[in-house]
Amino acid sequence: MNKRSGLADSPFFNSPTPENLSAHPAEEPIPRVPAVGNVRPVRPVPSELPVPPARPTKRVLKHHPFDIYIDQLERLKELKLQAMRRGEEVSMSRMVREALDTYFLKKQV
C-alpha cells in the first residue's frame, strides 16, 4: 500500500529531471589563491619571562559558631549602630575579628 500525502504533487518534493538540470549552466570553479607563507612576523620568545610580583597572603574567612554572652552581643550591636550614625560601614564580624587579633597579640607577650 503506497500512501501519498497531499504534498506529493508539489514541485518542491519532485526529483529534478534531466531537462531541469540542463536549464542551469554549470558553475565555473572558483580560482584558488596561491598560498602565501606566514603573513605575521614571528616575535622571538624572551629567554626570561617576567615574573609577576607575589600577592600578599590573604586571610580566608571561615564561618564558625561561637557562644557569646548576651551583653557582649548587645554591646556589639550598639557599637555598630554608633558607627553607622557616623556614616561608617562596619560589621560585627569585623569587630570580633579585630578584637581576636588584639587578644592574640596581647597573649603572645
N, CA, C and O atoms as a DFTB+ gen file, in Angstrom:
436 C
 N C O
     1  1       0.844      -1.177       0.000
     2  2       0.000       0.000       0.000
     3  2       0.890       1.241       0.000
     4  3       1.727       1.413       0.886
     5  1       0.709       2.073      -0.966
     6  2       1.512       3.283      -1.106
     7  2       0.652       4.477      -0.708
     8  3      -0.257       4.879      -1.434
     9  1       0.952       5.020       0.433
    10  2       0.176       6.155       0.929
    11  2       0.884       7.442       0.524
    12  3       2.077       7.599       0.783
    13  1       0.168       8.355      -0.101
    14  2       0.756       9.620      -0.543
    15  2       0.140      10.753       0.245
    16  3      -1.068      10.784       0.481
    17  1       0.982      11.679       0.646
    18  2       0.454      12.840       1.365
    19  2      -0.023      13.872       0.355
    20  3       0.175      13.711      -0.850
    21  1      -0.646      14.917       0.844
    22  2      -1.135      15.967      -0.029
    23  2      -0.010      16.756      -0.675
    24  3      -0.252      17.496      -1.629
    25  1       1.221      16.617      -0.179
    26  2       2.363      17.366      -0.714
    27  2       3.120      16.578      -1.773
    28  3       4.106      17.079      -2.315
    29  1       2.690      15.367      -2.082
    30  2       3.424      14.529      -3.019
    31  2       3.462      15.134      -4.408
    32  3       4.416      14.891      -5.148
    33  1       2.469      15.908      -4.788
    34  2       2.443      16.508      -6.110
    35  2       3.160      17.858      -6.161
    36  3       3.219      18.482      -7.220
    37  1       3.689      18.304      -5.063
    38  2       4.357      19.598      -5.017
    39  2       5.668      19.532      -5.793
    40  3       6.392      18.543      -5.677
    41  1       5.998      20.572      -6.594
    42  2       7.273      20.563      -7.331
    43  2       8.483      20.580      -6.400
    44  3       9.586      20.211      -6.804
    45  1       8.281      20.999      -5.178
    46  2       9.393      21.043      -4.222
    47  2       9.903      19.649      -3.926
    48  3      11.106      19.456      -3.750
    49  1       9.001      18.666      -3.868
    50  2       9.383      17.319      -3.494
    51  2       9.680      16.416      -4.683
    52  3      10.043      15.256      -4.487
    53  1       9.537      16.911      -5.911
    54  2       9.822      16.110      -7.104
    55  2      11.321      16.057      -7.356
    56  3      12.040      17.020      -7.086
    57  1      11.785      14.932      -7.872
    58  2      13.192      14.797      -8.241
    59  2      13.440      15.610      -9.503
    60  3      12.566      15.671     -10.368
    61  1      14.613      16.241      -9.633
    62  2      14.889      17.016     -10.838
    63  2      15.033      16.093     -12.043
    64  3      15.599      15.004     -11.949
    65  1      14.519      16.543     -13.154
    66  2      14.620      15.775     -14.402
    67  2      15.836      16.255     -15.179
    68  3      16.338      17.343     -14.895
    69  1      16.330      15.493     -16.146
    70  2      17.496      15.931     -16.924
    71  2      17.253      17.261     -17.627
    72  3      18.190      18.037     -17.811
    73  1      16.022      17.535     -18.019
    74  2      15.735      18.820     -18.672
    75  2      15.935      19.980     -17.693
    76  3      16.456      21.034     -18.056
    77  1      15.510      19.764     -16.448
    78  2      15.665      20.823     -15.439
    79  2      17.139      21.086     -15.127
    80  3      17.543      22.223     -14.882
    81  1      17.928      20.020     -15.141
    82  2      19.346      20.176     -14.822
    83  2      20.080      20.931     -15.923
    84  3      20.983      21.713     -15.628
    85  1      19.713      20.714     -17.187
    86  2      20.421      21.367     -18.275
    87  2      20.025      22.832     -18.414
    88  3      20.697      23.592     -19.111
    89  1      18.930      23.239     -17.751
    90  2      18.496      24.634     -17.840
    91  2      19.463      25.564     -17.125
    92  3      19.580      26.737     -17.480
    93  1      20.158      25.042     -16.117
    94  2      21.108      25.870     -15.366
    95  2      22.513      25.625     -15.886
    96  3      22.948      24.475     -15.947
    97  1      23.236      26.675     -16.263
    98  2      24.609      26.459     -16.741
    99  2      25.501      25.999     -15.582
   100  3      25.281      26.339     -14.420
   101  1      26.479      25.240     -15.939
   102  2      27.412      24.758     -14.926
   103  2      28.173      25.945     -14.328
   104  3      28.581      26.866     -15.036
   105  1      28.351      25.894     -13.015
   106  2      29.069      26.987     -12.354
   107  2      30.557      26.865     -12.633
   108  3      31.105      25.765     -12.698
   109  1      31.198      28.004     -12.796
   110  2      32.632      27.999     -13.031
   111  2      33.338      27.752     -11.707
   112  3      32.905      28.259     -10.672
   113  1      34.404      26.991     -11.726
   114  2      35.122      26.742     -10.467
   115  2      35.763      28.036      -9.952
   116  3      36.183      28.893     -10.728
   117  1      35.822      28.147      -8.665
   118  2      36.413      29.331      -8.032
   119  2      37.931      29.194      -8.114
   120  3      38.482      28.171      -7.708
   121  1      38.609      30.213      -8.636
   122  2      40.068      30.111      -8.746
   123  2      40.695      30.084      -7.356
   124  3      40.267      30.805      -6.454
   125  1      41.700      29.256      -7.199
   126  2      42.379      29.130      -5.915
   127  2      43.463      30.195      -5.799
   128  3      44.158      30.508      -6.766
   129  1      43.588      30.731      -4.616
   130  2      44.612      31.729      -4.338
   131  2      45.859      30.996      -3.899
   132  3      45.788      30.128      -3.028
   133  1      47.010      31.325      -4.484
   134  2      48.221      30.623      -4.066
   135  2      48.531      30.911      -2.603
   136  3      48.318      32.020      -2.111
   137  1      49.033      29.901      -1.925
   138  2      49.340      30.040      -0.502
   139  2      50.484      31.020      -0.307
   140  3      51.506      30.961      -0.991
   141  1      50.283      31.921       0.644
   142  2      51.321      32.883       0.983
   143  2      51.857      32.458       2.332
   144  3      51.065      32.305       3.262
   145  1      53.111      32.264       2.491
   146  2      53.718      31.803       3.737
   147  2      53.121      32.441       4.979
   148  3      51.978      32.897       4.957
   149  1      53.856      32.475       6.019
   150  2      53.414      33.063       7.276
   151  2      53.351      34.573       7.103
   152  3      54.378      35.212       6.870
   153  1      52.159      35.152       7.214
   154  2      51.989      36.571       6.954
   155  2      52.437      37.407       8.144
   156  3      53.011      38.482       7.970
   157  1      52.176      36.919       9.350
   158  2      52.546      37.691      10.545
   159  2      53.985      37.393      10.926
   160  3      54.414      36.240      10.887
   161  1      54.735      38.426      11.293
   162  2      56.108      38.160      11.739
   163  2      56.092      37.433      13.080
   164  3      55.255      37.700      13.942
   165  1      56.999      36.546      13.226
   166  2      57.092      35.783      14.465
   167  2      57.994      36.538      15.424
   168  3      59.144      36.848      15.114
   169  1      57.437      36.828      16.610
   170  2      58.232      37.529      17.617
   171  2      59.100      36.525      18.363
   172  3      58.638      35.432      18.692
   173  1      60.341      36.882      18.631
   174  2      61.185      35.953      19.380
   175  2      60.693      35.826      20.818
   176  3      60.244      36.803      21.417
   177  1      60.779      34.637      21.357
   178  2      60.365      34.392      22.738
   179  2      61.493      34.853      23.650
   180  3      62.635      34.424      23.487
   181  1      61.182      35.732      24.618
   182  2      62.247      36.183      25.513
   183  2      62.768      35.009      26.332
   184  3      62.016      34.115      26.719
   185  1      64.070      35.034      26.585
   186  2      64.677      33.922      27.320
   187  2      64.189      33.887      28.760
   188  3      64.092      32.815      29.358
   189  1      63.882      35.051      29.320
   190  2      63.411      35.103      30.696
   191  2      62.063      35.793      30.725
   192  3      61.968      36.981      30.416
   193  1      61.026      35.071      31.089
   194  2      59.705      35.666      31.171
   195  2      59.603      36.482      32.459
   196  3      60.130      36.069      33.492
   197  1      58.926      37.644      32.410
   198  2      58.803      38.437      33.627
   199  2      57.949      37.707      34.661
   200  3      56.923      37.114      34.324
   201  1      58.370      37.754      35.889
   202  2      57.658      37.084      36.980
   203  2      56.765      38.112      37.657
   204  3      57.256      39.146      38.110
   205  1      55.464      37.850      37.735
   206  2      54.589      38.808      38.394
   207  2      54.911      38.868      39.888
   208  3      55.335      37.871      40.473
   209  1      54.712      40.031      40.502
   210  2      55.017      40.128      41.927
   211  2      54.099      39.206      42.729
   212  3      52.934      39.017      42.381
   213  1      54.630      38.651      43.780
   214  2      53.860      37.729      44.603
   215  2      52.763      38.484      45.333
   216  3      52.984      39.575      45.860
   217  1      51.586      37.893      45.358
   218  2      50.476      38.504      46.074
   219  2      50.652      38.270      47.569
   220  3      51.123      37.214      47.993
   221  1      50.271      39.259      48.357
   222  2      50.343      39.014      49.798
   223  2      49.315      37.939      50.174
   224  3      48.224      37.871      49.607
   225  1      49.688      37.126      51.120
   226  2      48.766      36.072      51.516
   227  2      47.506      36.693      52.090
   228  3      47.553      37.604      52.917
   229  1      46.396      36.181      51.634
   230  2      45.110      36.716      52.048
   231  2      44.515      35.781      53.085
   232  3      44.544      34.559      52.933
   233  1      43.984      36.362      54.121
   234  2      43.355      35.558      55.148
   235  2      42.004      35.084      54.642
   236  3      41.235      35.864      54.080
   237  1      41.719      33.818      54.841
   238  2      40.488      33.209      54.366
   239  2      39.472      33.202      55.500
   240  3      39.785      32.808      56.624
   241  1      38.246      33.642      55.196
   242  2      37.181      33.631      56.189
   243  2      36.609      32.234      56.334
   244  3      36.460      31.514      55.347
   245  1      36.293      31.851      57.546
   246  2      35.668      30.565      57.831
   247  2      34.576      30.814      58.845
   248  3      34.837      31.304      59.944
   249  1      33.342      30.474      58.475
   250  2      32.227      30.640      59.405
   251  2      32.309      29.574      60.477
   252  3      32.432      28.386      60.180
   253  1      32.240      30.011      61.732
   254  2      32.292      29.073      62.850
   255  2      31.458      29.655      63.981
   256  3      31.691      30.793      64.389
   257  1      30.501      28.909      64.492
   258  2      29.653      29.455      65.560
   259  2      30.386      29.462      66.906
   260  3      31.066      28.502      67.267
   261  1      30.232      30.550      67.623
   262  2      30.766      30.675      68.973
   263  2      29.652      31.174      69.874
   264  3      28.762      31.904      69.437
   265  1      29.709      30.784      71.099
   266  2      28.758      31.295      72.077
   267  2      29.332      32.562      72.687
   268  3      30.490      32.596      73.104
   269  1      28.518      33.596      72.735
   270  2      28.925      34.830      73.411
   271  2      27.801      35.214      74.370
   272  3      26.659      34.777      74.231
   273  1      28.152      36.025      75.322
   274  2      27.161      36.475      76.291
   275  2      26.242      37.508      75.639
   276  3      26.632      38.218      74.712
   277  1      25.018      37.569      76.147
   278  2      24.032      38.490      75.588
   279  2      24.505      39.931      75.701
   280  3      24.315      40.718      74.775
   281  1      25.125      40.289      76.835
   282  2      25.593      41.673      76.993
   283  2      26.698      42.007      75.991
   284  3      26.815      43.158      75.570
   285  1      27.519      41.008      75.598
   286  2      28.557      41.233      74.586
   287  2      27.909      41.484      73.224
   288  3      28.343      42.363      72.479
   289  1      26.882      40.717      72.905
   290  2      26.177      40.891      71.637
   291  2      25.495      42.255      71.592
   292  3      25.539      42.937      70.569
   293  1      24.866      42.654      72.698
   294  2      24.204      43.964      72.746
   295  2      25.217      45.089      72.575
   296  3      24.941      46.082      71.902
   297  1      26.388      44.932      73.183
   298  2      27.439      45.959      73.058
   299  2      27.937      46.038      71.611
   300  3      28.174      47.130      71.095
   301  1      28.094      44.888      70.964
   302  2      28.500      44.873      69.552
   303  2      27.471      45.599      68.690
   304  3      27.826      46.403      67.828
   305  1      26.194      45.308      68.930
   306  2      25.134      45.963      68.163
   307  2      25.143      47.467      68.380
   308  3      24.943      48.236      67.440
   309  1      25.374      47.889      69.623
   310  2      25.417      49.323      69.931
   311  2      26.610      49.995      69.242
   312  3      26.476      51.095      68.706
   313  1      27.775      49.336      69.254
   314  2      28.947      49.895      68.568
   315  2      28.696      50.017      67.064
   316  3      29.092      51.003      66.442
   317  1      28.044      49.024      66.490
   318  2      27.734      49.068      65.061
   319  2      26.768      50.207      64.769
   320  3      26.955      50.935      63.794
   321  1      25.736      50.376      65.597
   322  2      24.759      51.442      65.395
   323  2      25.414      52.819      65.477
   324  3      25.116      53.702      64.674
   325  1      26.307      52.997      66.451
   326  2      27.023      54.276      66.579
   327  2      27.876      54.552      65.340
   328  3      27.913      55.679      64.847
   329  1      28.554      53.531      64.845
   330  2      29.399      53.703      63.658
   331  2      28.547      54.036      62.435
   332  3      28.940      54.860      61.610
   333  1      27.397      53.405      62.317
   334  2      26.515      53.680      61.180
   335  2      25.998      55.114      61.233
   336  3      25.833      55.750      60.192
   337  1      25.740      55.631      62.442
   338  2      25.288      57.020      62.588
   339  2      26.363      58.000      62.142
   340  3      26.060      59.095      61.668
   341  1      27.621      57.597      62.296
   342  2      28.739      58.442      61.848
   343  2      28.991      58.268      60.351
   344  3      29.853      58.944      59.791
   345  1      28.255      57.375      59.701
   346  2      28.413      57.155      58.270
   347  2      29.467      56.132      57.928
   348  3      29.874      56.038      56.770
   349  1      29.920      55.367      58.891
   350  2      30.945      54.348      58.656
   351  2      30.268      53.029      58.292
   352  3      29.173      52.725      58.764
   353  1      30.934      52.262      57.452
   354  2      30.458      50.920      57.136
   355  2      31.221      49.938      58.002
   356  3      32.428      49.761      57.833
   357  1      30.531      49.305      58.918
   358  2      31.171      48.340      59.817
   359  2      30.306      47.084      59.881
   360  3      29.121      47.099      59.549
   361  1      30.928      46.018      60.312
   362  2      30.172      44.792      60.559
   363  2      30.600      44.252      61.916
   364  3      31.729      44.449      62.364
   365  1      29.675      43.580      62.541
   366  2      30.005      42.997      63.849
   367  2      31.059      41.909      63.686
   368  3      31.908      41.731      64.560
   369  1      31.013      41.190      62.588
   370  2      32.025      40.144      62.349
   371  2      33.418      40.751      62.290
   372  3      34.361      40.203      62.859
   373  1      33.551      41.887      61.599
   374  2      34.855      42.540      61.501
   375  2      35.330      42.989      62.888
   376  3      36.504      42.845      63.232
   377  1      34.400      43.532      63.674
   378  2      34.777      43.966      65.027
   379  2      35.282      42.792      65.853
   380  3      36.272      42.929      66.572
   381  1      34.620      41.633      65.765
   382  2      35.036      40.445      66.519
   383  2      36.393      39.968      66.028
   384  3      37.238      39.589      66.838
   385  1      36.623      39.979      64.713
   386  2      37.928      39.551      64.173
   387  2      39.047      40.461      64.660
   388  3      40.120      39.989      65.035
   389  1      38.792      41.777      64.653
   390  2      39.805      42.723      65.138
   391  2      40.062      42.531      66.631
   392  3      41.204      42.623      67.081
   393  1      39.011      42.266      67.395
   394  2      39.177      42.030      68.834
   395  2      39.994      40.762      69.080
   396  3      40.822      40.724      69.991
   397  1      39.766      39.723      68.270
   398  2      40.548      38.489      68.414
   399  2      42.011      38.725      68.072
   400  3      42.892      38.220      68.767
   401  1      42.289      39.487      67.005
   402  2      43.680      39.795      66.662
   403  2      44.367      40.538      67.803
   404  3      45.517      40.245      68.129
   405  1      43.674      41.492      68.408
   406  2      44.242      42.250      69.521
   407  2      44.485      41.317      70.719
   408  3      45.509      41.423      71.394
   409  1      43.567      40.432      70.969
   410  2      43.694      39.467      72.076
   411  2      44.903      38.562      71.853
   412  3      45.682      38.312      72.773
   413  1      45.052      38.065      70.601
   414  2      46.183      37.181      70.313
   415  2      47.514      37.893      70.460
   416  3      48.470      37.314      70.976
   417  1      47.593      39.152      70.012
   418  2      48.837      39.917      70.167
   419  2      49.172      40.113      71.639
   420  3      50.336      40.035      72.031
   421  1      48.165      40.363      72.444
   422  2      48.356      40.585      73.881
   423  2      48.832      39.299      74.557
   424  3      49.666      39.353      75.460
   425  1      48.322      38.165      74.140
   426  2      48.662      36.872      74.774
   427  2      50.031      36.350      74.350
   428  3      50.596      35.488      75.024
   429  1      50.574      36.859      73.242
   430  2      51.888      36.393      72.782
   431  2      53.004      36.890      73.685
   432  3      54.061      36.265      73.763
   433  1      52.788      37.982      74.352
   434  2      53.850      38.578      75.178
   435  2      54.042      37.828      76.454
   436  3      54.893      38.194      77.264
